[in-house]
């Protein structure tokens, strides 16, 4: 239960195109995260699935049933919003059971569902409290519990952790992952936070400029980004991008260094070479050389901001006990197997599939 298919759906607000002929299959029981910057259309897409926004073109199918014309209440989906939207005069139990009372379920059924949801969320002792007596994380769990009691085909989460502080976000993120494992339900989750996406998702749908940039598992989009945008959006710190051109059988790097990159295209470019900071390390020898401008000591690792000879700035990683100081000249090396190449349009060049 809970399979969802979008086929060439589009959405406009006046003259502004928000979603353009987007197609996506979400399997039953999947945890899918819509990830993208503000304005990328991720929340609008979620609301289109929920029925809170109309679909201008294309089709929506839920468990084999055409659903784009159905009212929100007929889709049997449960949405958890960024704001908790709890009734302050009601107890936790009353808030969780409110929707069920509205559709006329027997009181015994409502009580059983509320208590089971409270057990799953470890909130049995909070059922008689009112929202004012709860922490932010507890209020969010009440909102999730209100969704659980509906026994929906799928759960839709619209940035549910954005109002929580950093420590509480981590704890609640873990609770959501555990909840998905217990329920085995389809979950669609909207966020602009890549950490949430990487740690929660079975698959990430990366949205940009009204369309899907890439769909894949967290490690697929991290290790094999389909575009410069995906490469820059996934990973913290962000990937380094170096302008490169053909030089003989290799590529010319900023500062005069050269690199032999198997499978690099035969044209003259221009291209950009992408290297993640965790793959760019201080070494006795290497193709890049520059001056350390900023040192970030993070305990287990040290991030070095390095200015190359031509002025290009890169971020490299060293050990937590790094002895590099601001102003030091450092040599940087990386494994060519971990490098990425992007063409002038920003698309990834499949290095292993092309002749040098």
C-alpha positions as CSV (number, residue, x, y, z in Angstrom):
1,X,0.0,0.0,0.0
2,X,1.1,3.6,-0.7
3,X,2.6,3.4,-4.2
4,X,2.5,6.8,-5.8
5,X,3.1,7.7,-9.5
6,X,3.4,11.2,-11.0
7,X,3.3,11.2,-14.8
8,X,4.3,14.5,-16.5
9,X,2.7,16.7,-13.9
10,X,2.9,20.5,-14.3
11,X,2.0,23.5,-12.2
12,X,1.9,27.2,-12.8
13,X,1.0,30.2,-10.6
14,X,-0.1,32.7,-13.2
15,X,2.9,33.2,-15.5
16,X,5.3,31.5,-13.1
17,X,6.1,27.9,-13.9
18,X,6.8,25.9,-10.7
19,X,6.8,22.3,-11.9
20,X,7.4,21.3,-15.5
21,X,6.3,17.9,-16.8
22,X,7.7,16.0,-13.9
23,X,7.5,12.2,-13.7
24,X,8.3,10.1,-10.6
25,X,7.5,6.6,-9.3
26,X,7.5,6.1,-5.5
27,X,7.3,2.5,-4.3
28,X,5.1,1.3,-1.5
29,X,7.0,1.5,1.8
30,X,9.7,3.8,0.4
31,X,11.1,6.8,2.3
32,X,11.6,9.4,-0.4
33,X,13.0,12.9,0.3
34,X,12.4,15.9,-1.9
35,X,15.5,18.0,-1.6
36,X,16.3,21.3,-3.1
37,X,16.9,25.0,-2.5
38,X,14.1,27.5,-1.7
39,X,11.9,28.0,-4.8
40,X,12.8,24.7,-6.4
41,X,9.1,23.4,-6.2
42,X,9.5,20.7,-3.6
43,X,6.8,21.9,-1.2
44,X,4.4,22.6,-4.2
45,X,5.0,19.1,-5.4
46,X,4.2,17.6,-2.0
47,X,1.0,19.7,-1.8
48,X,0.0,18.6,-5.3
49,X,0.2,15.0,-4.1
50,X,-1.8,15.8,-1.0
51,X,-4.5,17.6,-3.0
52,X,-3.8,21.0,-1.4
53,X,-2.6,22.4,-4.8
54,X,-4.3,21.5,-8.1
55,X,-2.4,19.7,-10.9
56,X,-2.6,21.7,-14.1
57,X,-1.5,18.9,-16.4
58,X,-0.4,15.3,-16.0
59,X,-1.7,12.5,-13.8
60,X,-1.4,11.3,-10.2
61,X,-1.9,7.7,-9.3
62,X,-2.1,6.4,-5.7
63,X,-2.2,2.6,-5.4
64,X,-3.4,2.2,-9.0
65,X,-6.2,4.8,-8.7
66,X,-6.2,8.0,-10.6
67,X,-6.2,10.6,-7.9
68,X,-5.4,14.1,-9.3
69,X,-9.1,15.1,-9.3
70,X,-9.9,13.6,-5.8
71,X,-10.4,15.9,-2.8
72,X,-7.6,15.7,-0.2
73,X,-9.8,13.7,2.2
74,X,-10.4,11.1,-0.4
75,X,-6.7,10.3,-1.0
76,X,-6.1,8.8,2.4
77,X,-2.8,10.6,2.9
78,X,-1.7,12.2,6.1
79,X,0.4,15.4,6.1
80,X,2.6,16.7,8.9
81,X,3.3,20.4,8.5
82,X,6.2,22.6,9.6
83,X,4.0,24.3,12.2
84,X,2.4,21.9,14.6
85,X,-1.2,23.3,14.3
86,X,-2.3,21.9,17.6
87,X,-5.4,23.0,19.4
88,X,-4.2,24.7,22.6
89,X,-7.4,23.9,24.6
90,X,-7.2,20.2,23.8
91,X,-5.1,17.5,25.5
92,X,-2.6,15.5,23.5
93,X,-5.0,12.6,23.2
94,X,-7.8,14.9,22.0
95,X,-5.5,16.6,19.4
96,X,-4.4,13.2,18.1
97,X,-8.0,11.9,17.8
98,X,-9.6,15.1,16.5
99,X,-9.7,14.0,12.9
100,X,-11.1,10.6,13.7
101,X,-13.9,12.2,15.7
102,X,-14.7,14.4,12.7
103,X,-15.3,11.3,10.5
104,X,-17.5,9.7,13.1
105,X,-15.4,6.7,14.2
106,X,-16.5,5.0,17.4
107,X,-14.9,6.3,20.6
108,X,-13.4,2.9,21.4
109,X,-11.6,2.8,18.0
110,X,-10.3,6.3,18.5
111,X,-9.0,5.6,21.9
112,X,-7.3,2.4,20.7
113,X,-5.6,4.1,17.8
114,X,-4.4,7.1,19.9
115,X,-2.9,4.8,22.5
116,X,-1.2,2.7,19.9
117,X,0.3,5.8,18.3
118,X,1.3,7.1,21.6
119,X,3.1,3.8,22.4
120,X,5.0,4.0,19.1
121,X,6.1,7.5,19.8
122,X,6.8,6.9,23.5
123,X,4.3,9.5,24.6
124,X,1.9,7.6,26.7
125,X,2.6,9.7,29.8
126,X,1.9,12.9,27.8
127,X,-1.7,12.1,26.7
128,X,-3.4,14.2,29.3
129,X,-1.2,17.3,28.8
130,X,-2.0,20.3,26.8
131,X,0.4,21.7,24.1
132,X,1.6,24.6,26.3
133,X,3.1,22.0,28.7
134,X,5.1,20.3,25.9
135,X,8.5,21.0,24.4
136,X,8.9,21.7,20.7
137,X,10.0,18.1,20.0
138,X,7.0,16.7,21.9
139,X,4.6,18.9,20.0
140,X,6.0,17.6,16.7
141,X,5.5,14.1,17.9
142,X,1.9,14.9,18.7
143,X,1.5,16.2,15.1
144,X,3.1,12.9,13.8
145,X,0.8,10.9,16.1
146,X,-2.2,12.7,14.7
147,X,-1.1,11.5,11.2
148,X,-0.4,7.9,12.4
149,X,-3.9,7.4,13.8
150,X,-5.4,8.0,10.4
151,X,-3.7,4.8,9.2
152,X,-3.0,6.5,5.8
153,X,-1.6,5.1,2.6
154,X,1.3,7.5,2.9
155,X,2.8,10.1,5.2
156,X,3.7,13.5,3.7
157,X,6.2,15.6,5.8
158,X,6.7,19.3,5.0
159,X,10.0,20.3,6.7
160,X,8.8,19.0,10.0
161,X,12.1,19.6,11.9
162,X,12.8,23.2,10.8
163,X,11.4,24.8,14.0
164,X,13.5,22.6,16.3
165,X,16.9,23.4,17.8
166,X,20.0,21.6,16.5
167,X,20.2,18.9,19.2
168,X,16.4,18.2,19.0
169,X,16.5,18.0,15.3
170,X,19.1,15.2,15.5
171,X,17.0,13.2,18.1
172,X,13.7,13.7,16.2
173,X,15.4,12.7,12.9
174,X,16.4,9.4,14.5
175,X,12.9,8.9,15.8
176,X,11.5,9.4,12.3
177,X,13.9,6.8,10.9
178,X,12.9,4.3,13.6
179,X,9.2,5.1,13.0
180,X,9.6,4.3,9.3
181,X,11.2,1.0,10.2
182,X,8.4,0.1,12.6
183,X,5.5,1.2,10.3
184,X,7.0,0.2,6.9
185,X,4.8,3.0,5.4
186,X,5.4,5.1,2.4
187,X,6.9,8.5,3.5
188,X,7.6,11.6,1.4
189,X,9.6,14.2,3.2
190,X,10.5,17.7,2.0
191,X,13.6,19.5,3.2
192,X,16.4,21.8,2.1
193,X,18.7,20.2,4.6
194,X,21.0,17.7,2.9
195,X,21.9,16.0,6.2
196,X,18.3,15.1,6.8
197,X,18.0,13.8,3.2
198,X,21.2,11.7,3.4
199,X,20.3,10.1,6.8
200,X,16.6,9.5,6.3
201,X,16.0,8.7,2.6
202,X,15.9,5.4,0.7
203,X,16.0,7.7,-2.4
204,X,16.5,11.4,-2.8
205,X,14.8,13.4,-5.4
206,X,16.8,16.5,-6.1
207,X,14.8,19.4,-7.5
208,X,16.0,22.5,-9.2
209,X,14.5,25.1,-11.5
210,X,11.1,23.4,-11.9
211,X,12.5,19.9,-12.7
212,X,14.2,16.8,-11.3
213,X,18.0,17.0,-11.5
214,X,18.6,13.5,-10.2
215,X,17.0,10.6,-8.3
216,X,19.0,8.1,-6.5
217,X,20.0,6.6,-3.1
218,X,22.0,8.9,-0.8
219,X,25.3,7.4,-1.8
220,X,24.5,7.4,-5.5
221,X,23.8,11.1,-5.6
222,X,26.9,11.7,-3.4
223,X,29.3,9.5,-5.4
224,X,27.9,9.9,-8.9
225,X,26.3,13.4,-9.2
226,X,24.6,13.9,-12.5
227,X,25.2,17.6,-12.7
228,X,27.3,20.3,-11.2
229,X,24.2,21.5,-9.3
230,X,23.8,18.1,-7.6
231,X,27.6,17.9,-6.8
232,X,27.5,21.4,-5.2
233,X,24.3,20.8,-3.3
234,X,25.2,17.4,-1.8
235,X,28.1,17.3,0.6
236,X,29.4,19.6,3.4
237,X,31.6,21.4,2.8
238,X,30.6,21.7,-0.8
239,X,32.6,20.2,-3.6
240,X,35.6,22.2,-5.0
241,X,35.3,23.1,-8.7
242,X,38.5,23.8,-10.7
243,X,38.5,25.2,-14.3
244,X,40.5,22.9,-16.5
245,X,41.5,22.6,-20.1
246,X,43.2,19.9,-22.3
247,X,47.0,19.9,-22.2
248,X,48.5,17.1,-24.3
249,X,47.1,13.8,-23.0
250,X,46.1,15.3,-19.7
251,X,44.3,18.3,-18.1
252,X,45.8,21.6,-17.1
253,X,45.0,22.6,-13.5
254,X,44.9,26.1,-11.9
255,X,48.4,27.1,-10.9
256,X,50.0,25.2,-13.7
257,X,49.7,21.6,-12.5
258,X,48.7,18.8,-14.8
259,X,46.6,15.8,-14.3
260,X,46.1,12.5,-16.3
261,X,42.4,11.7,-16.0
262,X,41.4,8.3,-17.6
263,X,38.4,8.7,-19.8
264,X,38.6,12.5,-20.1
265,X,37.0,13.9,-23.3
266,X,39.3,14.7,-26.2
267,X,38.1,18.3,-26.8
268,X,39.7,21.5,-25.5
269,X,37.0,22.3,-23.0
270,X,36.3,24.3,-21.0
271,X,35.4,21.9,-18.2
272,X,35.3,22.0,-14.4
273,X,37.0,19.4,-12.3
274,X,35.1,18.5,-9.1
275,X,36.9,17.3,-6.0
276,X,35.2,16.9,-2.6
277,X,37.1,18.4,0.3
278,X,37.3,15.0,2.0
279,X,39.2,13.7,-1.0
280,X,41.6,16.6,-1.3
281,X,44.4,16.1,1.3
282,X,47.8,17.5,2.3
283,X,50.6,15.4,0.8
284,X,54.3,15.5,0.2
285,X,53.6,15.9,-3.5
286,X,50.6,16.5,-5.7
287,X,49.2,18.5,-8.6
288,X,47.9,21.5,-6.5
289,X,49.9,23.9,-4.4
290,X,48.7,27.0,-2.5
291,X,48.7,29.0,0.7
292,X,46.4,28.3,3.7
293,X,44.1,31.2,4.4
294,X,41.7,29.8,7.0
295,X,42.0,26.8,9.3
296,X,38.9,25.2,10.8
297,X,39.7,22.7,13.6
298,X,36.7,20.4,14.1
299,X,38.2,17.8,16.4
300,X,38.4,14.7,14.3
301,X,39.4,16.6,11.2
302,X,40.8,19.9,10.1
303,X,39.5,21.9,7.1
304,X,42.0,24.0,5.2
305,X,41.0,26.8,3.0
306,X,43.7,27.2,0.4
307,X,44.3,29.8,-2.2
308,X,46.0,28.4,-5.3
309,X,48.5,30.4,-7.3
310,X,45.9,31.7,-9.8
311,X,43.6,32.8,-6.9
312,X,41.3,29.8,-7.0
313,X,40.0,28.9,-3.5
314,X,39.7,25.3,-2.5
315,X,38.8,23.5,0.8
316,X,41.0,20.4,1.7
317,X,40.9,18.1,4.7
318,X,43.7,17.2,7.0
319,X,43.8,15.2,10.3
320,X,42.4,16.5,13.5
321,X,46.0,17.0,14.7
322,X,47.1,18.9,11.6
323,X,50.1,21.2,12.1
324,X,49.2,23.5,9.2
325,X,49.0,27.2,10.1
326,X,47.6,30.2,8.3
327,X,50.1,31.3,5.7
328,X,51.8,28.0,5.3
329,X,52.3,26.7,1.7
330,X,50.7,23.3,1.3
331,X,50.7,20.7,-1.5
332,X,47.4,18.9,-2.2
333,X,46.8,15.5,-3.8
334,X,43.7,13.4,-4.6
335,X,42.8,10.1,-6.2
336,X,41.8,10.6,-9.8
337,X,39.1,7.9,-9.3
338,X,37.4,10.3,-6.9
339,X,37.4,13.2,-9.3
340,X,34.4,14.4,-11.3
341,X,34.3,16.4,-14.6
342,X,31.5,18.7,-15.7
343,X,31.0,20.2,-19.1
344,X,30.1,23.8,-20.0
345,X,26.3,23.1,-19.5
346,X,26.9,21.7,-16.0
347,X,26.3,18.1,-16.9
348,X,28.6,15.3,-15.5
349,X,31.0,13.8,-18.1
350,X,31.0,10.0,-17.7
351,X,34.7,9.6,-17.6
352,X,35.0,5.8,-17.7
353,X,32.8,5.7,-20.8
354,X,34.8,8.1,-22.9
355,X,38.1,7.7,-24.8
356,X,41.0,9.9,-23.8
